[in-house]
Amino acid sequence: MYGRALRSGTGQAFTRVVIKHIRQSYGIPGVAAQLQTAGWLTAVEIATQLRLQAGTAKRWAREGLLRAVRADDRGRLLFEPPAGPLPRPQQGKRLRDRRRYPQCAPHMPKEVQCEA
């Protein structure tokens, strides 16, 4: 999953455990830690700020109302702090009509394998 074509000096594949060990050995922070240091918010934090449920914030990210990125391989989202007017619930108005950002990719990749 991580190093599909890359190999270590000994010819071993890079696995999640190997990458975690390398990051810990050299003190390299993960993507989530870097984004949180830059001010990005978790789903609970953005939901509290917008007075929503965390699930609603995640749905808004999927639909493009909030900007979010996948922080890790577990599918955890980190949200960019909203700038300008805060989005708020609007009953009866479709989410796709209110979209400000590209839709957030789903957690599970939909890979297609074909046989040649």
Secondary structure, DSSP 4 states (H G I P E B T S, - for coil): ---SS-B-TTS-B--HHHHHHHHHHHTPPPHHHHHHHTT-B-HHHHHHHHTS-HHHHHHHHHHTSS-EEE-STT--EEEPPP-SSPP---TTS-GGGS--SPPPPPSS--------
